[in-house]
Amino acid sequence: MARPKSYRDLIVWQKAMALTRQVYRLTENLPKREAYGLTDQMRRAAVSVASNIAEGYGRLSDLQFRQFLGNARGSLCELQTQVELATDLDYLKKEDGRELMVEAAEVGRILNGLIVSLKPSPIAKASGTSSANTANPASPASPADYVS
């Protein structure tokens, strides 16, 4: 993948940061007894999404980048579970919970697309070349589609 100059140029990182800011704003209203429980877990999971994207970007290979994007996806699933729980417990308003889930789903779709775009093609695997050097017309999107 021809990488942008900075991870900050990745649309998925930008959207993950927006999601994180929204999680911080909305968790301000969770019960104080949850400060070291659900509030903390939700914030850590949200921060982990953007952080793993940035850390993976800083690695030396697309394979390592994909690994960290997988970690980001795991943290996103964790956050979605916590949002659902907070909404079910009426710690978050239903509308706020839905809004977070919509934002998280969008981050997830972009993240999945980026992961797929970094996946070596079967031709590249067989020939021993990396997907960065091999055009793959069957690919659903180009890594450039994930840069703003």
C-alpha positions as CSV (number, residue, x, y, z in Angstrom):
1,M,0.0,0.0,0.0
2,A,1.3,3.5,-0.8
3,R,0.8,5.0,2.6
4,P,-0.2,8.6,3.2
5,K,2.2,11.0,4.9
6,S,0.5,10.6,8.2
7,Y,-1.9,8.3,10.0
8,R,-3.9,11.5,10.6
9,D,-4.7,11.4,6.8
10,L,-6.5,8.1,7.2
11,I,-10.3,8.5,7.2
12,V,-10.7,5.6,9.5
13,W,-8.4,7.2,12.1
14,Q,-10.3,10.6,11.8
15,K,-13.7,8.8,12.3
16,A,-12.3,6.8,15.2
17,M,-11.1,10.0,16.9
18,A,-14.5,11.6,16.4
19,L,-16.1,8.5,18.0
20,T,-13.7,8.7,20.9
21,R,-14.5,12.3,21.5
22,Q,-18.3,11.4,21.5
23,V,-17.7,8.5,23.9
24,Y,-15.9,10.9,26.3
25,R,-18.7,13.5,26.1
26,L,-21.5,10.9,26.7
27,T,-19.8,9.0,29.5
28,E,-19.5,12.2,31.5
29,N,-23.2,11.5,32.3
30,L,-22.8,7.9,33.5
31,P,-23.3,7.3,37.2
32,K,-20.3,8.2,39.3
33,R,-20.3,4.7,40.7
34,E,-19.3,3.6,37.2
35,A,-16.2,5.9,37.0
36,Y,-13.8,3.0,37.4
37,G,-16.1,0.5,35.8
38,L,-18.1,0.9,32.6
39,T,-17.1,4.6,32.0
40,D,-13.4,3.7,32.2
41,Q,-13.8,0.6,30.0
42,M,-15.7,2.5,27.3
43,R,-13.2,5.2,27.2
44,R,-10.2,2.9,27.1
45,A,-11.8,0.8,24.3
46,A,-12.6,3.9,22.2
47,V,-9.1,5.3,22.7
48,S,-7.7,1.9,21.7
49,V,-9.4,1.9,18.3
50,A,-7.7,5.1,17.1
51,S,-4.4,4.2,18.9
52,N,-4.1,0.8,17.3
53,I,-4.7,2.4,13.8
54,A,-2.0,4.9,14.5
55,E,0.4,2.4,16.0
56,G,-0.1,0.0,13.1
57,Y,0.5,2.7,10.6
58,G,3.9,3.3,12.2
59,R,4.9,-0.3,11.8
60,L,7.2,-1.4,8.9
61,S,5.0,-3.7,6.9
62,D,1.4,-4.0,5.7
63,L,1.3,-7.3,7.6
64,Q,2.1,-5.6,10.9
65,F,-0.4,-2.8,10.0
66,R,-3.1,-5.4,9.4
67,Q,-2.4,-7.0,12.8
68,F,-3.0,-3.6,14.5
69,L,-6.1,-2.9,12.5
70,G,-7.4,-6.3,13.7
71,N,-6.7,-5.1,17.3
72,A,-8.6,-1.9,16.5
73,R,-11.5,-3.9,15.2
74,G,-11.5,-6.0,18.4
75,S,-11.5,-2.9,20.5
76,L,-14.4,-1.5,18.4
77,C,-16.4,-4.7,19.1
78,E,-15.6,-4.3,22.8
79,L,-16.9,-0.7,22.7
80,Q,-20.1,-1.7,20.9
81,T,-20.8,-4.3,23.6
82,Q,-20.2,-1.7,26.3
83,V,-22.5,0.9,24.6
84,E,-25.2,-1.7,24.3
85,L,-24.9,-2.5,28.0
86,A,-24.8,1.1,29.1
87,T,-28.0,1.7,27.0
88,D,-29.7,-1.4,28.4
89,L,-29.0,-0.2,31.9
90,D,-30.3,3.3,31.0
91,Y,-27.0,4.9,31.7
92,L,-27.1,6.2,28.2
93,K,-30.2,7.6,26.5
94,K,-31.5,5.3,23.8
95,E,-30.9,8.0,21.2
96,D,-27.3,8.5,22.3
97,G,-26.6,4.8,22.3
98,R,-28.0,4.5,18.8
99,E,-25.8,7.4,17.7
100,L,-22.7,5.8,19.1
101,M,-23.6,2.4,17.5
102,V,-24.1,4.1,14.1
103,E,-20.7,5.9,14.4
104,A,-19.0,2.7,15.5
105,A,-20.6,0.7,12.6
106,E,-19.2,3.3,10.2
107,V,-15.7,3.0,11.7
108,G,-16.1,-0.7,11.4
109,R,-17.0,-0.7,7.7
110,I,-14.1,1.6,6.8
111,L,-11.7,-0.5,9.0
112,N,-12.8,-3.7,7.4
113,G,-12.3,-2.2,4.0
114,L,-8.8,-1.1,4.8
115,I,-8.0,-4.5,6.3
116,V,-9.2,-6.2,3.1
117,S,-7.2,-3.8,0.9
118,L,-4.0,-4.7,2.8
119,K,-4.6,-8.5,2.4
120,P,-2.2,-10.1,0.0
121,S,-3.8,-11.4,-3.1
122,P,-3.6,-15.2,-3.8
123,I,-1.4,-14.3,-6.8
124,A,1.0,-12.4,-4.7
125,K,1.1,-15.2,-2.1
126,A,1.9,-17.7,-4.8
127,S,4.5,-15.6,-6.5
128,G,6.1,-14.4,-3.2
129,T,5.5,-10.8,-3.9
130,S,3.6,-8.5,-1.6
131,S,0.2,-7.0,-2.4
132,A,1.8,-3.6,-2.3
133,N,3.6,-4.5,-5.5
134,T,0.8,-6.4,-7.2
135,A,-2.3,-4.9,-8.7
136,N,-5.4,-6.7,-7.6
137,P,-8.4,-5.7,-9.7
138,A,-10.7,-7.9,-7.6
139,S,-10.0,-5.9,-4.5
140,P,-13.1,-4.0,-3.3
141,A,-11.2,-0.8,-2.8
142,S,-7.7,0.7,-3.1
143,P,-5.9,1.8,0.0
144,A,-6.0,5.3,-1.4
145,D,-9.7,5.2,-0.9
146,Y,-9.1,5.4,2.9
147,V,-7.1,8.6,2.8
148,S,-8.6,12.0,3.0
